[in-house]
Amino acid sequence: MCGITGLYAFNELGQFHMIKLAAATDALELRGPDFGQHDLLDHVGLGHRRLSIIDTSREGNQPMRDVSGRYTIVFNGEIYNYKELRQKLDSQGISYTSQTDTEVLLYWLIYYGIAGLEAVNGFFAFAFYDAEEDRLWLARDRFGIKPLLYYYDEDKFFFASEMKSLLAYGLEKKLDYSSLYHYLQLNYIPAPYTIFQRVSKLMPGQYLEVAKANEERVRVGIYYDLDANISKRRVTSLSYEQQQQRLRELLDQSVQRRLVADVPLGSFLSGGIDSSVITGLARKHVSSFNTFSIGYRDEPFFDETKYAKLVAKKFETNHTVFSLTNDDLYRHLHDALNYLSEPFADSSALPVYILSKETRQRVTVALSGDGADEVFSGYNKHQAAYRAMHPGGAEQLLVTGLPLWRQLPQSRNGWLSNKARQFQRFAEGMQLSPRERYWQWATFLSGEKASRLLSNSSLEQLAFEQAEARQAQWVSTISDGKESMNQWLLADTQLVLPNDMLTKVDLMSMAHGLEVRVPFLDHQVVEFAFQLPEESKINRKMKKRIVQDAFRDMLPKELYNRPKHGFEVPLLRWFRTELKSTITQDLLADAFVEEQNLFDVDEMRRLKQQLFSSSPGDIHATIWALIVFQWWWKQYGG
């Protein structure tokens, strides 16, 4: 796990930016604290920050060249089947200088090119330069576990693992108002877009070719498309029992592949089904295993460490609980915000930040259960979607009661007020088309409310046709005819998973030089999941049905038949106490908002009024998005 950056100059003016390569590389130091280096190859520069995982010797340092000096690579990620690939390359008579997966990938690309990525099992972002053909190739893994951003104009092409590295080159910062509009709705910015114009994120499963000889100079292609892949496959003919057995086999193989490391390794253990499954499978293959949990002393309702301890006891792991108070959470808030070089407002990033920081004191690699919810149908919205597709009397009653739900006080902080909020959200969604319903349940703020929040000046810059086209792209997997749960899960796998969940884990773990591996996102596991019929994953009573049933005999029975509490950072409480002055006198203060001229001052006042009322509803998510954006704006935007 590392950080990569680089540039390709199309002319002498572009080559001037070579002097900034060192600063762009250093900007990624937290991602790769073990070693940093950059190389200049005429009009191409490549930079790398290393987090040593496999073969920690100096021979594994990057940028890495082949023996001829023609090819150079900078690589971020892990290739889990690199030993098998190396065996296949043995006939080429290669003289390796290291035991790294990086060197195997280097030679694999030399002999098989981008098409060879079909055989690669791992997560990655890399840049591969062929000096003889003067071509730079970049690629990102199948599901977007590792990030890769790029910028280009007529003079040069930049790429990097994070925005802060791109900004070190001194690129022109022009706000993308369509991205700001969608950020207000989603609390994150989906690929391929970013907060800046002309800066893009390479999409999962894409590669990019840069060459002066190309007519377009920069050409983007696709080497993996989950939608196309699963469209070619029929729904499995296996019985439900056989499906469970196959899932056990595939996931066990996936976990086993992810246990290869030359540094200490462990697992996040929340006490939920997903992380418990990963822990149990890992324990089968290692004699000693470390697990880590976060507890919430001030929020006992959300504290699930007792379940994590049950799992740790069953599998005899070396278990560590980090017991946090709300003060502990708040104490890390500014550091987490300071790490973000692009607005990202999933508040659960904060506990991930702290968990990663504490875990990194003991191990360098951690497994996690991320990806299971999106692939196997684990969210409340999936249960709601299933009910919307299979409505009965209860669903009709909720729709009929919509006028009542709208009148009741709504807040996430009380059982009754939260139910009123959920009932209204469901009833309103039931009256929409499938695509509109998906979008409403994926967002915190409607397009109408997001528009009201923007100033007249911002609205003039916002291209609504472009914004609508982006939204249509993100919901395109949902059929407005016969919708299905697999369509919803595919949409989540392409929208929510890479742009929210995986971005969160990558940013917060790499802020501490911790590598996180996600066994549920092995492409063989994901492709199998999309071959399963709907009823194997969800019904009216159970989410992630096959995951729960396949491992029922392996896990403590106490993990079943209990409510999933999750955890929410106590934002509303902070907004009304510790952060109140920050909101009212600084980041969302009338004077600052008016001077900034991005947001409507009157609408901002209305939001603050609602925030401090007895019926805040979902306003905390929008307030948090605004705080994160304003914090970022003061560092990078203004």
FENLIN-V370440 format. One record per backbone hydrogen bond with DSSP energy under -1.0 kcal/mol. CO is the residue of the C=O (numbers start at 1). NH is the residue of the N-H. E is the energy in kcal/mol with one decimal. If there is no record, write none. Layout:
# FENLIN-V370440
[[CO;NH;E] [CO;NH;E]]
This chain:
# FENLIN-V370440
[[3;49;-2.6] [4;161;-1.7] [5;47;-3.3] [6;159;-2.1] [7;45;-2.6] [8;157;-2.0] [11;15;-1.7] [14;17;-1.5] [15;18;-2.1] [16;19;-1.2] [17;20;-1.9] [18;21;-1.7] [20;24;-2.2] [21;25;-2.2] [22;26;-2.5] [23;27;-1.5] [25;28;-1.7] [26;29;-1.9] [28;32;-1.3] [35;50;-3.7] [37;48;-2.6] [39;46;-2.4] [41;44;-1.4] [43;9;-3.1] [44;41;-3.9] [45;7;-2.2] [46;39;-2.8] [47;5;-2.0] [48;37;-2.3] [49;3;-2.2] [50;34;-2.2] [53;262;-2.7] [57;60;-1.6] [58;61;-1.9] [64;73;-2.4] [70;131;-2.7] [71;66;-1.8] [72;129;-3.1] [73;64;-2.4] [74;127;-2.5] [76;125;-2.0] [78;123;-1.9] [79;82;-1.2] [81;85;-2.1] [82;86;-2.5] [83;87;-1.8] [84;88;-1.7] [85;89;-1.3] [89;92;-2.4] [90;93;-1.7] [100;104;-1.0] [101;105;-2.5] [102;106;-2.5] [103;107;-2.0] [104;108;-2.5] [105;109;-2.5] [106;110;-1.6] [107;111;-2.1] [108;112;-2.6] [109;113;-1.6] [113;116;-1.5] [114;117;-2.1] [115;118;-1.3] [116;119;-1.6] [117;120;-1.3] [121;80;-2.0] [121;81;-1.1] [123;78;-2.2] [124;141;-2.3] [125;76;-2.4] [126;139;-1.6] [127;74;-2.2] [128;137;-3.0] [129;72;-1.9] [130;134;-1.1] [130;135;-1.8] [135;130;-2.8] [136;210;-2.8] [137;128;-3.1] [138;208;-2.8] [139;126;-1.8] [141;205;-2.0] [148;202;-2.8] [149;160;-2.1] [150;200;-2.9] [151;158;-3.3] [155;10;-2.9] [156;153;-2.3] [157;8;-2.4] [158;151;-2.2] [159;6;-1.9] [160;149;-3.0] [162;166;-1.3] [163;167;-2.6] [166;169;-1.6] [167;170;-1.7] [174;197;-3.4] [176;180;-1.9] [177;181;-2.2] [178;182;-2.1] [179;183;-2.5] [180;184;-2.0] [182;186;-3.0] [183;187;-3.0] [185;444;-3.5] [187;345;-3.0] [190;193;-1.5] [192;201;-2.0] [195;176;-2.9] [196;199;-1.1] [200;150;-2.7] [203;206;-1.8] [205;223;-2.4] [205;224;-1.7] [206;140;-2.0] [207;221;-2.7] [208;138;-2.6] [209;219;-2.7] [210;136;-2.7] [216;218;-2.8] [217;211;-2.1] [219;209;-3.1] [221;207;-2.4] [225;229;-2.6] [226;230;-2.8] [227;231;-1.6] [230;233;-1.1] [239;243;-2.6] [240;244;-2.0] [241;245;-1.9] [242;246;-2.4] [243;247;-2.4] [244;248;-2.4] [245;249;-2.0] [246;250;-2.6] [247;251;-2.7] [248;252;-2.0] [249;253;-2.2] [250;254;-2.2] [251;255;-2.6] [252;256;-2.5] [253;257;-2.2] [254;258;-1.4] [256;259;-1.3] [264;364;-2.3] [264;365;-1.4] [266;367;-2.2] [267;292;-2.0] [272;276;-1.4] [273;277;-2.5] [274;278;-2.0] [275;279;-2.2] [276;280;-2.6] [277;281;-2.5] [278;282;-2.4] [279;283;-2.3] [282;285;-1.8] [289;318;-3.4] [290;267;-1.7] [291;320;-2.1] [292;269;-3.1] [293;322;-3.1] [295;324;-3.2] [299;302;-1.5] [304;308;-1.5] [305;309;-2.6] [306;310;-1.4] [307;311;-1.9] [308;312;-2.8] [309;313;-2.5] [310;314;-2.2] [311;315;-2.4] [312;317;-2.0] [317;319;-1.3] [318;291;-2.0] [320;293;-2.4] [322;295;-2.6] [324;297;-2.5] [325;329;-1.9] [326;330;-2.5] [327;331;-2.3] [328;332;-1.0] [330;333;-1.0] [332;336;-2.2] [333;337;-2.4] [334;338;-2.5] [335;339;-1.1] [346;349;-2.1] [347;350;-1.7] [348;352;-1.4] [349;353;-2.5] [350;354;-2.1] [351;355;-2.9] [352;356;-2.6] [353;357;-2.1] [354;358;-2.6] [355;359;-2.7] [356;360;-2.3] [358;361;-1.0] [359;362;-2.2] [359;363;-2.3] [364;515;-2.6] [365;266;-2.2] [366;517;-2.4] [367;268;-2.9] [369;372;-1.3] [371;375;-1.9] [372;376;-2.8] [373;377;-1.0] [373;378;-2.2] [377;544;-1.8] [379;383;-1.4] [380;384;-2.4] [381;385;-2.5] [382;386;-2.6] [383;387;-2.1] [384;388;-2.2] [385;389;-1.9] [386;390;-1.5] [392;396;-1.9] [393;397;-2.2] [394;398;-1.9] [395;399;-1.8] [396;400;-2.4] [397;401;-1.8] [399;402;-1.6] [401;405;-2.2] [402;406;-2.1] [404;407;-1.0] [404;408;-1.3] [410;617;-3.3] [414;418;-2.2] [415;419;-2.0] [416;420;-2.3] [417;421;-1.6] [418;422;-2.5] [419;423;-3.1] [420;424;-2.2] [421;425;-2.1] [422;426;-2.4] [423;427;-2.8] [424;428;-2.5] [425;429;-1.7] [426;430;-2.1] [429;432;-1.7] [433;437;-3.0] [434;438;-2.4] [435;439;-2.2] [436;440;-2.4] [437;441;-2.4] [438;442;-1.1] [446;450;-2.5] [447;451;-2.3] [448;452;-1.9] [449;453;-1.4] [453;600;-2.4] [455;459;-2.6] [456;460;-1.8] [458;462;-1.4] [462;464;-1.0] [463;467;-2.3] [464;468;-2.8] [465;469;-1.9] [466;470;-2.1] [467;471;-2.2] [468;472;-2.5] [469;473;-1.8] [470;474;-1.8] [471;475;-1.3] [475;478;-1.8] [484;488;-1.4] [485;489;-2.7] [486;490;-2.4] [487;491;-2.2] [488;492;-2.4] [489;493;-2.4] [490;494;-1.5] [491;495;-2.2] [492;497;-3.2] [495;499;-1.3] [496;500;-2.2] [496;501;-1.6] [497;502;-3.2] [500;504;-2.6] [501;505;-2.0] [502;506;-2.6] [503;507;-2.7] [504;508;-2.4] [505;509;-2.1] [506;510;-2.4] [507;511;-1.2] [509;512;-1.6] [509;514;-2.1] [515;366;-3.0] [517;368;-2.0] [518;521;-1.9] [519;522;-1.6] [522;526;-2.3] [523;527;-2.4] [524;528;-1.6] [525;529;-2.2] [526;530;-1.7] [528;531;-1.4] [531;236;-2.3] [533;536;-1.7] [534;537;-1.7] [534;538;-2.1] [536;546;-1.3] [537;545;-2.3] [542;539;-2.0] [544;548;-2.3] [545;549;-2.7] [546;550;-2.7] [547;551;-1.0] [549;552;-1.1] [551;555;-1.4] [556;559;-1.8] [557;560;-1.6] [569;571;-3.3] [570;574;-2.0] [571;575;-3.2] [572;576;-1.4] [574;577;-1.2] [574;579;-2.8] [577;580;-1.4] [579;583;-2.3] [580;584;-2.9] [581;585;-2.5] [582;587;-1.7] [586;589;-1.1] [589;593;-2.6] [590;594;-2.6] [591;595;-2.2] [592;596;-2.6] [593;597;-2.0] [598;455;-2.3] [600;604;-2.2] [601;605;-2.1] [602;606;-2.0] [603;607;-2.1] [604;608;-2.2] [605;609;-2.2] [606;610;-2.4] [607;611;-2.6] [608;612;-1.6] [610;613;-1.6] [616;619;-2.0] [618;621;-1.4] [619;623;-2.7] [620;624;-2.4] [621;625;-2.1] [622;626;-2.2] [623;627;-2.5] [624;628;-2.8] [625;629;-2.3] [626;630;-2.8] [627;631;-2.6] [628;632;-2.5] [629;633;-3.1] [630;634;-2.0] [632;636;-3.3] [633;638;-2.6]]
